[in-house]
Amino acid sequence: MIKIKNLHKKFGKLTVLDGLDLEIGHGGIFAILGPNGSGKTTLIKCLLGMVIPNKGEIEYQGKNVLKEWDYRNNLNYLPQIANFPANLSVIELIKMVKNLRPKQANEQHLIELFGLQPFLNKKLGNLSGGTKQKVNIVLTFMFDSDLIILDEPTTGLDPIALIYLKELIQKERYKGKTILITTHIMSVVEELADEIVFLLDGKIYFKGSVPKLKEQTHQENLERAIAKLISKQYHKETV
């Protein structure tokens, strides 16, 4: 579904993506992991067309996406920060997004699932961070798309909302959707991810399943496996 070849991106003198190659097939949950500054967000924004790479190719469903826009109608994106217009109510925002996208929306079930009925007429600027994140989730999942990109989707969620979110992600996976997730919550990765893509300094240092990573690093705990991967690469670069 996604093919990325020799992707480079610099911001001034800072190299963020350094010849990155990646292929992601159709269907499944892929966790894009890495420490802060590893290039995760830049990679996602390149895929979304929000950042233009200095060099390289990105294909989505067999077509080059660079400087194109229509492919975005077949993907859903949940940004890390739910930065909404403070003067709009929740229902006004939902209606506005529905009017902007040429797709059928199915928001009512999601509104009920995340208990947003009491907040529909409240201004977004008056909501808590967790409630804004629930609105963020509704806006992301109310459209039917083949690719779903979730950037830190668990931020601010209470335990019940987190359970509902994980169930929602699994349902989309069973429908054959491709789901990319960035998160620092390793329990979510371990529970949901079919594959891990681990980035460090703009390059991919591991791509495979959670059991494969544990076997490769000789660790039973995923957090320790990730830490060992980072430590191993750090020592290699400083020798």
C-alpha positions in Angstrom: 0.0 0.0 0.0 2.8 2.4 0.9 6.3 2.5 -0.6 8.9 5.1 0.5 12.3 5.2 -1.3 15.4 7.1 -0.3 13.5 9.8 1.6 15.5 12.8 2.8 14.4 15.8 4.7 16.4 18.6 6.3 15.3 21.6 8.3 18.3 24.0 7.9 21.4 22.0 8.9 19.4 19.4 10.8 18.9 16.1 9.0 15.6 14.6 10.1 15.1 11.8 7.5 18.3 10.3 6.0 17.6 8.1 3.0 14.7 6.3 4.6 13.2 3.2 2.8 9.9 1.7 3.9 7.2 -0.6 2.5 3.9 -1.2 4.3 1.5 -3.7 2.9 -2.3 -3.5 2.8 -4.0 -4.3 6.1 -2.7 -4.5 9.6 -1.5 -2.3 12.5 2.0 -0.8 12.2 3.5 1.0 15.2 6.1 3.6 14.2 8.4 4.0 17.2 11.5 5.9 18.1 12.7 8.5 20.6 11.9 12.2 20.4 13.6 13.7 17.3 13.9 10.3 15.5 11.8 11.5 12.5 8.4 9.9 13.2 6.3 13.0 12.9 8.2 14.3 9.8 7.7 10.9 8.1 4.0 11.0 8.8 3.7 14.7 7.6 5.6 13.7 4.4 3.1 11.0 3.8 0.2 13.4 4.4 1.7 16.1 2.1 2.2 18.5 5.0 6.0 18.4 4.6 7.8 18.3 1.2 10.9 16.1 1.3 14.2 17.3 -0.2 14.6 14.0 -2.0 12.9 10.7 -2.5 9.7 9.0 -3.5 6.4 8.2 -1.7 3.8 6.0 -3.3 0.4 5.3 -2.0 -1.7 2.6 -3.7 0.8 2.6 -6.6 0.7 6.4 -7.2 3.3 9.0 -6.4 1.8 11.4 -3.8 4.3 14.2 -3.9 2.6 17.5 -4.7 -0.7 15.7 -5.1 -3.7 16.0 -2.8 -6.7 13.8 -4.0 -5.2 10.7 -2.4 -5.9 12.2 1.0 -9.6 11.6 0.6 -8.9 7.9 1.2 -7.0 8.4 4.5 -7.9 9.5 8.0 -5.5 11.4 10.3 -5.6 11.9 14.0 -3.0 14.7 14.9 -1.1 14.5 18.2 -2.6 17.8 19.5 -6.3 18.4 19.2 -6.0 22.1 18.3 -9.6 23.1 17.5 -11.2 26.6 17.1 -12.1 27.6 20.7 -15.2 29.5 19.7 -16.9 26.5 17.9 -19.1 24.0 19.7 -18.4 20.3 19.3 -21.4 19.7 17.0 -20.5 22.8 14.9 -17.0 21.4 14.4 -18.3 17.9 13.4 -20.7 19.5 10.9 -18.0 21.6 9.5 -15.6 18.6 8.9 -18.5 16.6 7.4 -19.1 19.5 4.9 -15.4 19.6 4.0 -15.0 16.0 3.1 -16.7 14.4 0.1 -17.6 11.2 2.1 -20.4 9.7 4.0 -19.9 10.2 7.7 -21.0 7.9 10.5 -20.5 9.9 13.7 -23.5 9.1 15.9 -22.2 5.7 17.1 -18.9 7.3 18.0 -20.5 10.2 19.8 -22.4 7.7 21.9 -19.4 5.3 22.4 -17.3 8.1 23.9 -20.1 9.7 25.9 -19.9 13.1 24.1 -23.7 13.8 24.0 -23.5 16.2 27.0 -20.7 18.2 25.3 -22.1 18.6 21.8 -23.2 22.2 22.4 -20.3 23.2 24.5 -17.5 25.4 23.2 -14.3 23.5 22.4 -12.2 26.1 24.3 -14.0 25.1 27.5 -13.4 21.4 27.2 -10.7 19.3 29.0 -7.8 17.8 27.1 -9.3 14.3 27.4 -12.7 15.4 26.0 -11.0 17.2 23.1 -9.1 14.0 22.4 -12.4 12.1 22.2 -13.7 14.7 19.7 -10.4 14.2 17.8 -11.1 10.4 17.7 -14.7 10.9 16.4 -13.5 13.2 13.6 -10.9 10.6 12.6 -13.0 7.5 12.6 -16.3 8.8 11.3 -15.2 8.4 7.7 -14.5 5.1 6.0 -10.9 5.1 4.6 -8.4 2.5 3.7 -5.5 4.2 5.6 -5.8 5.5 9.2 -2.9 7.4 10.7 -2.9 7.9 14.5 -0.3 10.2 16.1 -0.3 9.5 19.9 -4.0 8.7 20.0 -4.1 7.7 23.7 -3.1 11.2 25.0 -5.4 12.3 27.8 -7.8 9.4 27.6 -9.3 7.8 30.7 -9.1 4.0 31.1 -12.6 3.4 29.7 -12.1 5.6 26.7 -8.7 3.9 26.1 -10.4 0.5 26.0 -13.0 1.7 23.5 -10.3 3.2 21.4 -8.3 0.0 21.3 -11.5 -2.0 20.4 -12.2 0.6 17.6 -8.7 0.2 16.2 -9.1 -3.6 16.2 -12.4 -3.4 14.4 -10.9 -1.3 11.6 -8.0 -3.8 11.4 -10.5 -6.7 11.0 -12.1 -4.7 8.1 -8.8 -4.9 6.3 -7.7 -1.3 7.0 -4.0 -0.2 7.2 -3.4 1.6 10.5 -0.2 3.5 11.4 0.2 4.4 15.1 2.9 6.5 16.8 2.9 6.1 20.6 5.1 6.0 23.6 2.8 3.5 25.4 4.4 0.2 24.9 1.5 -1.8 26.3 -0.7 -0.4 23.5 2.0 -1.5 21.0 2.3 -4.9 22.5 -1.5 -5.4 22.5 -2.3 -4.0 19.0 0.7 -3.9 16.6 1.2 -6.5 13.9 4.6 -4.9 13.1 7.0 -2.4 14.6 8.9 0.2 12.5 11.6 1.6 14.7 13.2 4.9 13.7 16.4 6.5 15.0 18.1 9.6 13.5 15.9 9.5 10.4 16.7 5.8 9.6 14.9 2.5 10.1 16.8 0.2 12.4 14.1 -2.5 12.9 11.0 -3.6 11.1 9.2 -6.7 12.3 6.9 -8.2 14.9 7.1 -7.7 18.7 8.2 -11.3 19.3 10.9 -10.9 16.6 12.3 -7.7 18.3 12.3 -9.4 21.7 14.2 -12.4 20.2 16.7 -10.1 18.5 17.4 -8.1 21.6 17.2 -11.1 24.0 14.6 -9.3 26.1 11.2 -10.5 27.4 9.9 -6.9 28.0 9.1 -4.7 25.0 10.3 -1.5 26.8 13.6 -3.1 27.6 13.9 -4.4 24.0 13.4 -0.9 22.6 15.9 0.5 25.1 18.4 -2.1 24.2 17.9 -1.3 20.5 18.6 2.4 21.2 21.5 1.7 23.4 23.1 -0.7 20.9 22.9 1.8 18.1 24.2 4.6 20.4 27.3 2.6 21.4 27.9 1.7 17.8 27.9 5.3 16.8 30.2 6.4 19.6 32.8 3.7 19.1 
